Amino acid sequence: MHLKKGDTVVVISGRKEDRGKTGEVTRTFPKEGKAIVAGINNKVRHTKPSMANPQGGRIEREAPLPVAKLMVVCQACNKPSRLKAMFVDNKKFRACKRCGEQIPEKVKD
């Protein structure tokens, strides 16, 4: 999978409301080939009243998107780009195909 948690991505195809929007990947599902992007592909779930939520109502949350519909935004050239794998000192990292700049890894919390 070319996406990782914390990457900034742009939606290249899909619903008109979401196409062209950018956001940060909050979670990935490699086996399904999907990812959740903050603020994109919001779905509404209607819930019955329960002990945890006595009022019930509508809960809005992000749904997973196929990674084929997402492109990583390069920090250097600030454009959507494909990625390539490069090796420096026997360490593998991801780089932008447009400008060749390294895509920085996010620090895991």
C-alpha positions in Angstrom: 0.0 0.0 0.0 1.4 3.4 -1.0 -0.4 5.3 1.8 0.6 5.6 5.4 -1.1 7.1 8.5 -0.4 10.8 8.5 0.0 11.3 4.8 -1.7 14.3 3.2 -3.8 13.0 0.2 -6.1 14.4 -2.4 -9.2 12.6 -3.7 -8.9 12.2 -7.5 -12.2 10.5 -8.2 -15.5 9.7 -6.6 -18.4 11.7 -5.4 -18.7 15.3 -6.6 -18.7 16.7 -3.0 -15.4 14.9 -2.2 -13.5 15.1 -5.5 -10.5 17.5 -5.3 -10.5 17.8 -1.5 -7.4 17.2 0.6 -7.1 15.6 4.0 -4.9 13.5 6.3 -5.0 9.8 6.4 -6.1 8.7 9.9 -6.3 4.9 9.4 -5.4 2.4 6.7 -6.8 -1.0 5.9 -4.2 -2.8 3.8 -6.1 -6.1 3.4 -9.1 -4.3 1.9 -7.1 -1.6 0.1 -8.9 1.2 1.8 -8.1 4.2 4.0 -10.0 6.7 6.1 -9.3 10.4 5.4 -10.2 13.1 7.9 -13.2 15.1 6.8 -13.9 13.2 3.6 -16.5 10.6 2.6 -18.8 11.4 5.6 -21.7 9.1 6.2 -24.6 9.4 8.5 -25.7 6.6 10.7 -29.1 6.7 12.4 -29.0 5.1 15.9 -31.7 4.0 18.2 -31.8 5.3 21.8 -29.7 3.2 24.1 -28.1 3.4 27.6 -24.9 4.8 26.1 -26.8 7.3 23.9 -30.2 7.9 25.4 -31.2 10.5 22.9 -30.4 8.4 19.8 -30.2 10.3 16.6 -27.8 10.8 13.7 -24.0 10.1 14.0 -21.8 11.4 11.3 -18.4 9.8 10.7 -15.9 9.1 7.9 -16.1 5.9 5.9 -13.2 4.2 4.2 -12.2 5.1 0.6 -10.4 2.9 -1.9 -6.7 3.9 -2.0 -6.9 3.9 -5.9 -8.9 7.1 -5.6 -6.3 8.9 -3.4 -2.9 10.5 -4.4 -0.2 11.6 -2.0 0.5 15.4 -2.0 4.2 16.1 -2.1 5.4 18.6 0.6 8.1 20.1 -1.7 6.1 20.7 -5.0 2.7 20.9 -3.3 1.1 18.8 -6.0 -0.5 15.3 -6.1 2.2 12.8 -7.1 2.9 9.2 -7.5 5.6 7.7 -5.3 8.7 5.8 -6.0 10.9 3.7 -3.7 14.5 4.8 -3.3 17.4 3.4 -1.3 20.0 5.5 0.5 22.6 3.8 2.8 20.5 0.6 2.6 17.4 2.4 4.0 14.3 2.4 1.9 12.2 5.6 1.7 9.4 7.0 -0.5 10.0 9.8 -2.9 8.0 12.1 -5.2 8.1 11.1 -8.9 7.7 14.7 -10.0 10.5 16.4 -8.0 12.4 13.5 -6.4 12.1 14.9 -2.9 11.8 12.4 0.0 8.3 12.0 1.5 8.9 12.5 5.3 7.7 9.7 7.6 5.4 10.8 10.4 6.4 10.1 14.0 4.3 7.4 15.5 2.5 8.3 18.7 
